[in-house]
Amino acid sequence: MMARRLVIAGICLAVLIAAVAVVLDQMAGKPGPSAAQSTTSSAPTPGSNATASGTPTPGGAGEPAQSGSPTSGAEGSAGNNSEEEGGPSTAKPLEVLPPVTATPTGLPEPSAPAPLITTLPEPGSAAGEVVDGWPADILTLPQGTTIGSTSISTSGDVLQVTADGIIAKPQAEVLASFRQSLVAHGFWSEGAPAAEGAVAERFVRGTDTVTVSVSTTGTGNSRFQLLGSLHTAAD
């Protein structure tokens, strides 16, 4: 009986030892917490120059960067360029254009026209006719005019003339007659102020001016009044 118990106890002890051996074998195949921590700490962190094992990386403290690295190549190239150019490069100064000294050119001012008269006649006046000394080659009265009066006077180098008359023509035709005569001598015309019911036109040539105003009479004829000034010298 005692021998049987001993046999059973031996079998149980053998089974227990086998189970302990299997558990130990499984524990030996899995990394423990300390091993995982060691593996994590050995991985390089961003920005670190050395690994957990203490081996310095290229470019880290204690070891110069390798000659083949991009950083050292760029620095070397920049250094060579600075030495070849003789020092640090500077910005090129802006070019300033010299001031313009030439006088702008343009169209010349038109010269004053030559005077239409060179001598001044004696002052005078006449009723019903053209006064002596009247510049008839310049101031031609319309055909069919019944002259009321004409006069001439002088002041310095200026000849002043006046005339009035009646003509059996419309106002527009009277002005057109004066315009045709004066434009042929180089005058140009422009509108002028006139009384109610009348028309007026101003003729200009340099400093010479002639103004003609035309109104309508009670009989339907046209009455004109002329006032002009002619210069013996061009201003």
Backbone torsions as a table, in degrees:
resi	resn	phi	psi	omega
1	MET	NA	-42.6	178.4
2	MET	-64.8	-37.2	-179.0
3	ALA	-68.3	-36.3	178.8
4	ARG	-64.9	-39.2	179.3
5	ARG	-65.4	-39.1	179.7
6	LEU	-64.8	-38.6	179.4
7	VAL	-63.8	-45.2	-179.5
8	ILE	-63.3	-40.7	179.6
9	ALA	-64.4	-36.2	179.4
10	GLY	-66.7	-41.0	-180.0
11	ILE	-63.2	-42.6	179.6
12	CYS	-63.1	-40.6	179.6
13	LEU	-65.0	-37.5	179.1
14	ALA	-66.4	-41.9	178.6
15	VAL	-63.2	-40.8	-179.9
16	LEU	-64.4	-42.2	179.6
17	ILE	-64.3	-39.6	179.5
18	ALA	-64.5	-39.6	-179.8
19	ALA	-66.6	-41.4	178.5
20	VAL	-63.1	-38.4	179.8
21	ALA	-64.4	-40.0	179.5
22	VAL	-65.2	-41.9	-180.0
23	VAL	-63.9	-44.1	179.9
24	LEU	-63.0	-37.8	179.7
25	ASP	-64.7	-39.8	178.4
26	GLN	-68.1	-38.2	179.1
27	MET	-67.0	-33.3	178.8
28	ALA	-69.8	-27.0	-179.6
29	GLY	-79.4	-18.9	179.7
30	LYS	-101.2	135.2	176.9
31	PRO	-71.0	136.5	179.5
32	GLY	-80.8	178.9	179.8
33	PRO	-60.2	-36.7	-178.6
34	SER	-68.8	-36.5	179.7
35	ALA	-67.9	-41.3	179.1
36	ALA	-64.5	-38.8	178.9
37	GLN	-65.9	-37.2	179.3
38	SER	-66.7	-37.9	-179.7
39	THR	-67.2	-41.5	-179.9
40	THR	-64.7	-42.6	-178.4
41	SER	-70.2	-22.6	-179.8
42	SER	-77.4	-15.9	-179.6
43	ALA	-73.9	137.3	-178.6
44	PRO	-71.7	140.3	177.2
45	THR	-95.2	151.7	179.4
46	PRO	-60.4	132.5	177.3
47	GLY	89.5	-7.1	179.8
48	SER	-84.7	149.1	-179.7
49	ASN	-101.2	-3.2	-178.6
50	ALA	-141.2	152.0	177.0
51	THR	-85.0	170.8	-179.0
52	ALA	-64.0	-25.3	-177.8
53	SER	-76.7	-9.0	178.4
54	GLY	95.8	-1.1	-179.8
55	THR	-80.5	121.0	-178.3
56	PRO	-68.2	142.3	176.9
57	THR	-88.1	161.5	179.0
58	PRO	-59.5	129.3	-179.3
59	GLY	89.7	-3.7	-178.5
60	GLY	-80.9	179.4	179.9
61	ALA	-66.6	138.2	177.1
62	GLY	92.4	-9.5	180.0
63	GLU	-145.5	125.8	179.7
64	PRO	-65.2	153.8	179.5
65	ALA	-66.5	148.7	-179.1
66	GLN	-68.1	148.9	-176.7
67	SER	-67.4	-21.8	-178.1
68	GLY	-88.8	-2.1	-177.5
69	SER	-73.0	151.2	-178.8
70	PRO	-62.1	-36.5	-176.9
71	THR	-64.6	-48.3	-178.2
72	SER	-66.2	-32.9	179.1
73	GLY	-66.5	-42.3	-179.9
74	ALA	-65.7	-41.7	-179.8
75	GLU	-64.9	-39.2	-179.5
76	GLY	-66.1	-39.3	179.5
77	SER	-65.5	-42.7	179.3
78	ALA	-63.8	-39.9	179.0
79	GLY	-64.2	-40.7	179.3
80	ASN	-65.0	-40.8	179.7
81	ASN	-63.6	-40.3	179.4
82	SER	-64.2	-39.9	-179.4
83	GLU	-69.6	-37.4	-179.4
84	GLU	-68.0	-35.6	-179.3
85	GLU	-82.2	-5.7	175.9
86	GLY	85.1	17.2	177.8
87	GLY	140.7	-177.9	-178.6
88	PRO	-65.0	141.9	-179.4
89	SER	-75.6	146.1	178.6
90	THR	-121.2	154.3	-179.7
91	ALA	-68.0	141.1	-179.8
92	LYS	-73.3	128.0	-178.0
93	PRO	-65.0	149.0	179.2
94	LEU	-69.9	141.3	178.9
95	GLU	-86.1	126.6	-179.3
96	VAL	-103.4	122.8	-179.4
97	LEU	-72.8	143.3	178.6
98	PRO	-67.9	151.6	180.0
99	PRO	-65.1	148.8	179.4
100	VAL	-76.9	121.6	-178.2
101	THR	-106.9	-14.2	-178.3
102	ALA	-73.4	140.1	178.9
103	THR	-77.5	127.6	179.5
104	PRO	-59.0	139.9	-179.8
105	THR	-105.9	151.1	179.3
106	GLY	-155.2	-167.8	179.6
107	LEU	-70.1	134.4	178.9
108	PRO	-69.6	151.0	177.5
109	GLU	-67.5	139.3	-179.4
110	PRO	-65.2	140.4	179.5
111	SER	-76.9	151.9	179.7
112	ALA	-66.6	139.3	179.9
113	PRO	-66.9	153.8	178.4
114	ALA	-64.7	146.1	-178.3
115	PRO	-65.5	147.1	179.5
116	LEU	-82.6	-22.2	177.3
117	ILE	-124.9	148.4	-179.0
118	THR	-115.7	-23.2	178.9
119	THR	-129.0	152.9	-179.2
120	LEU	-101.1	130.7	178.1
121	PRO	-79.0	173.8	176.3
122	GLU	-72.6	138.0	177.7
123	PRO	-60.8	152.8	177.9
124	GLY	179.4	174.8	179.1
125	SER	-149.9	159.1	-179.5
126	ALA	-152.9	147.2	178.5
127	ALA	-109.2	131.0	177.1
128	GLY	77.4	4.4	179.9
129	GLU	-156.3	173.2	179.0
130	VAL	-83.4	130.2	-179.0
131	VAL	-69.6	151.5	175.9
132	ASP	-62.9	137.9	-179.6
133	GLY	90.8	-2.4	178.7
134	TRP	-63.9	132.4	-179.6
135	PRO	-76.2	72.7	-173.9
136	ALA	-65.7	-25.1	179.5
137	ASP	-74.0	-13.9	179.1
138	ILE	-107.7	-49.4	-178.6
139	LEU	-105.3	92.3	180.0
140	THR	-94.2	123.9	178.5
141	LEU	-77.9	145.8	-178.5
142	PRO	-59.8	145.8	176.9
143	GLN	-63.3	142.5	-179.5
144	GLY	87.0	8.0	-178.8
145	THR	-76.6	133.0	168.2
146	THR	-94.5	106.6	-173.1
147	ILE	-73.1	131.9	173.4
148	GLY	-87.6	-53.7	178.5
149	SER	-162.8	157.6	174.1
150	THR	-141.0	151.3	178.7
151	SER	-155.1	156.1	174.7
152	ILE	-137.8	147.8	176.2
153	SER	-149.0	163.1	-177.4
154	THR	-127.0	151.4	175.8
155	SER	-153.6	104.4	-175.7
156	GLY	67.4	-121.9	178.0
157	ASP	-102.1	21.2	-175.6
158	VAL	-112.9	134.3	173.1
159	LEU	-105.9	119.1	179.4
160	GLN	-102.7	133.7	-177.0
161	VAL	-129.5	146.1	175.1
162	THR	-138.5	150.6	177.5
163	ALA	-160.7	151.8	172.8
164	ASP	-145.8	149.9	-179.0
165	GLY	-167.5	171.7	-179.8
166	ILE	-121.8	140.3	-179.1
167	ILE	-144.2	140.3	-177.8
168	ALA	-84.3	63.8	177.7
169	LYS	-141.6	157.1	176.2
170	PRO	-64.8	160.9	-179.1
171	GLN	-57.1	-44.0	-176.3
172	ALA	-63.3	-38.0	180.0
173	GLU	-69.3	-35.9	178.3
174	VAL	-63.3	-46.9	178.5
175	LEU	-63.2	-39.3	-179.8
176	ALA	-64.2	-34.5	178.4
177	SER	-65.4	-46.3	177.1
178	PHE	-64.9	-39.2	-178.4
179	ARG	-63.4	-43.9	-179.6
180	GLN	-61.8	-40.5	-179.2
181	SER	-69.8	-43.8	-174.4
182	LEU	-78.4	-37.5	179.2
183	VAL	-61.8	-31.8	178.0
184	ALA	-64.0	-20.8	178.7
185	HIS	-98.9	9.2	175.9
186	GLY	98.6	9.0	177.1
187	PHE	-81.3	150.7	169.3
188	TRP	-120.3	152.3	-170.6
189	SER	-112.6	155.2	175.1
190	GLU	-151.6	156.8	179.3
191	GLY	-67.1	150.2	-179.6
192	ALA	-133.3	155.6	178.5
193	PRO	-62.8	145.9	-179.5
194	ALA	-144.1	158.3	178.1
195	ALA	-69.6	166.7	-179.1
196	GLU	-62.2	130.6	-179.5
197	GLY	85.6	-1.3	-179.4
198	ALA	-115.4	166.1	174.6
199	VAL	-128.3	151.5	-178.0
200	ALA	-145.3	153.3	179.2
201	GLU	-144.9	143.1	-179.1
202	ARG	-114.1	132.4	-179.0
203	PHE	-113.5	132.9	-173.2
204	VAL	-130.3	138.3	173.0
205	ARG	-146.0	99.3	-175.0
206	GLY	62.2	-119.7	177.0
207	THR	-95.1	-3.2	178.2
208	ASP	-83.1	136.2	179.5
209	THR	-138.0	145.9	174.9
210	VAL	-140.2	126.0	178.4
211	THR	-116.4	131.2	-179.1
212	VAL	-124.2	127.4	176.5
213	SER	-118.5	136.4	-176.7
214	VAL	-128.0	128.9	176.7
215	SER	-125.1	171.4	-178.8
216	THR	-106.9	132.0	178.6
217	THR	-82.1	175.3	179.7
218	GLY	-68.6	-19.5	179.1
219	THR	-92.7	1.1	179.2
220	GLY	92.1	-0.3	176.0
221	ASN	-82.4	172.5	178.8
222	SER	-107.9	133.5	174.3
223	ARG	-110.1	127.8	178.5
224	PHE	-112.5	151.9	174.5
225	GLN	-130.9	130.0	-174.2
226	LEU	-121.7	135.6	176.0
227	LEU	-139.1	123.0	-178.0
228	GLY	-142.6	163.1	175.5
229	SER	-140.2	128.6	-179.3
230	LEU	-121.8	140.2	-176.3
231	HIS	-106.6	145.0	178.0
232	THR	-88.6	-9.0	179.7
233	ALA	-136.0	145.0	178.5
234	ALA	-81.4	130.5	178.1
235	ASP	-87.1	NA	NA
